[in-house]
Amino acid sequence: MVIAIDGPAGAGKSTVARGVAERLGFTYLDSGAMYRAAALAAMGRGERSPAEVARALNIEVGDRVLVDGTDVTGAIRSPTVSEAASVIATDPAVRAALVEKQRELLSSGDWVAEGRDIGTVVKPDAELKIFLTASPEERARRRAAELGTDWRTVLQDQTLRDQQDKGREHSPLRAAEDSIELDSTGRPAEDVISQIVGLVRKAAAKTR
């Protein structure tokens, strides 16, 4: 069974997806970490295109992120890598390479996968699709708390990122037609996690 959780940055996808996976005993897939990992690898291999690097990488994503056997969990969270990941994510060839890897991972087993195009592109036949959102201000405050910076500055950067994600030609950020939209504004993560776990159990009951 695959649970797809999509939505904009700062909506709480990672926290919620991890929590749902833990509650259900599913494997967690952070698709964004794969783009970060590819960006980090491409930064060190200037003679090859990001797409070539992405196709060649062996990426393992779970509690830790491994690239060709090296733990890069902390390295991929730096601001420099985040910026580079945003750039390569607009490259259709990079997206195609990583989508193929994601589909391979999700082809068997039970997963909670989060990102921006899981339910629309990577796994459109997922048994349950969630589109998680929150108000722009709350999303910016959450991100600012993580970074230790001013939320207004984050809001400016976030607005630009949202425009890029929604307007890109390949795999734009949008809710799948059959997704369930949840607004996490003002809600504790555990509340959202419990709601999704309930939806998963309902979906599973229908397939029996």
C-alpha positions in Angstrom: 0.0 0.0 0.0 1.2 3.5 -0.8 0.1 6.7 0.9 1.0 9.8 -1.1 1.4 13.0 0.8 2.0 16.1 -1.4 1.9 19.8 -0.7 4.0 23.0 -0.5 7.1 23.6 1.5 6.3 24.2 5.2 3.0 22.4 5.3 4.4 19.8 7.7 4.7 16.9 5.2 7.9 15.5 6.5 6.8 15.5 10.2 3.4 14.1 9.3 4.6 11.5 6.8 7.2 10.2 9.3 4.6 10.0 12.0 2.1 8.1 9.8 4.8 5.7 8.7 5.8 5.0 12.4 2.2 4.5 13.5 1.5 2.1 10.7 4.8 0.4 10.4 5.3 1.6 6.8 8.5 2.7 5.2 9.0 6.5 4.8 10.1 8.0 1.5 11.2 11.7 1.4 11.3 12.4 -2.3 12.8 15.8 -1.7 15.8 14.2 0.0 16.5 12.5 -3.3 16.7 15.8 -5.2 18.9 17.2 -2.5 21.2 14.1 -2.7 21.4 14.5 -6.5 22.2 18.2 -6.1 25.0 17.5 -3.6 26.5 14.8 -5.9 26.2 17.1 -8.9 28.0 19.9 -7.1 31.1 17.7 -6.8 31.0 16.4 -10.4 31.1 19.5 -12.5 32.2 17.7 -15.7 28.8 15.7 -15.8 25.3 17.1 -16.1 23.0 16.8 -13.1 20.8 14.4 -15.1 23.8 12.1 -15.7 24.7 12.2 -12.1 21.1 11.5 -11.0 20.8 8.5 -13.3 24.0 7.0 -12.0 23.4 7.5 -8.3 22.5 4.8 -5.9 20.3 6.6 -3.4 18.9 5.0 -0.3 16.3 7.0 1.5 14.9 6.2 5.0 15.8 7.3 8.4 19.2 8.1 6.9 20.0 9.2 3.4 22.9 7.3 1.7 24.4 8.1 -1.7 26.6 5.4 -3.1 26.9 4.1 0.4 27.9 7.4 2.0 25.7 9.0 4.7 24.7 12.5 3.5 21.8 13.0 5.9 23.2 16.1 7.4 25.0 17.5 4.3 21.9 17.7 2.1 20.2 20.0 4.6 22.6 22.9 4.1 21.2 26.1 2.5 23.6 25.8 -0.4 22.4 22.3 -1.2 18.7 23.4 -0.7 19.2 26.1 -3.3 20.9 23.7 -5.7 18.1 21.2 -5.3 15.5 23.8 -6.2 17.4 24.5 -9.4 17.9 20.9 -10.6 14.3 20.0 -9.7 13.3 22.2 -12.7 15.4 20.0 -15.1 13.0 17.5 -16.8 15.9 15.0 -17.3 16.7 15.1 -13.6 13.0 14.7 -12.6 12.7 11.8 -15.1 15.7 10.0 -13.6 14.6 10.4 -10.0 10.9 9.6 -10.7 12.1 6.3 -12.1 14.0 5.6 -9.0 11.0 6.6 -6.8 8.6 4.4 -8.8 11.0 1.4 -8.4 11.1 1.9 -4.6 7.3 2.2 -4.4 6.6 -0.8 -6.6 6.5 -3.2 -3.6 5.9 -3.0 0.1 4.0 -0.5 2.2 5.1 3.2 2.0 4.3 6.7 3.1 5.8 8.9 0.4 5.9 12.7 0.6 6.8 15.3 -1.9 5.2 17.6 -4.5 4.2 15.1 -7.3 3.8 11.7 -5.6 0.1 11.5 -6.2 0.1 13.1 -9.6 3.2 11.8 -11.3 5.2 9.2 -9.3 2.4 7.1 -8.0 -1.0 8.2 -9.4 -2.5 4.8 -8.4 -1.6 5.3 -4.8 -4.3 3.8 -2.5 -4.6 7.1 -0.6 -3.6 10.6 -1.7 -3.3 13.5 0.7 -2.6 17.1 -0.3 -1.4 18.8 2.9 -1.3 22.6 3.1 -1.3 25.5 5.6 -1.5 29.2 5.4 1.6 30.9 3.9 2.3 32.8 7.1 2.2 29.6 9.2 4.4 27.7 6.8 6.9 30.6 6.8 6.9 30.7 10.7 7.5 26.9 10.9 10.4 27.1 8.5 11.9 30.2 10.2 11.8 28.4 13.5 13.9 25.6 12.0 16.4 28.0 10.5 16.5 30.5 13.3 15.7 33.4 11.1 12.9 36.0 10.5 9.7 34.5 9.2 9.1 37.5 6.9 12.3 36.8 5.0 11.3 33.2 4.7 7.9 34.2 3.5 9.5 36.1 0.6 11.6 33.2 -0.4 8.7 30.8 0.1 6.4 32.8 -2.2 9.0 32.6 -5.0 9.4 28.9 -4.4 5.6 28.3 -4.5 5.4 30.2 -7.8 8.3 28.1 -9.3 6.7 24.8 -8.1 3.2 25.6 -9.4 4.4 27.1 -12.7 7.0 24.7 -13.8 6.3 22.8 -17.0 7.1 19.3 -15.7 5.4 17.9 -12.6 4.0 21.2 -11.3 2.7 21.3 -7.7 -1.0 20.6 -7.7 -3.4 18.4 -5.9 -4.4 15.2 -7.6 -8.1 15.1 -8.5 -8.8 12.3 -6.1 -6.7 13.6 -3.2 -8.0 14.6 0.1 -6.9 18.1 1.0 -6.0 18.7 4.7 -5.1 22.1 6.2 -2.6 21.9 9.0 -2.9 25.6 10.0 -3.1 25.8 13.8 -3.2 22.0 14.2 -0.7 19.9 16.2 1.1 17.4 14.0 -0.2 14.5 16.0 -3.8 15.6 15.2 -3.1 15.5 11.5 -1.2 12.2 11.8 -4.1 10.6 13.6 -6.6 11.8 11.0 -4.5 10.4 8.1 -4.0 7.0 10.0 -7.8 6.9 10.2 -8.2 7.5 6.5 -5.6 4.8 5.7 -7.5 2.3 7.7 -10.7 3.2 5.9 -9.0 2.9 2.6 -7.5 -0.5 3.5 -10.9 -1.7 4.7 -12.4 -0.9 1.2 -9.8 -3.0 -0.6 -10.4 -6.1 1.5 
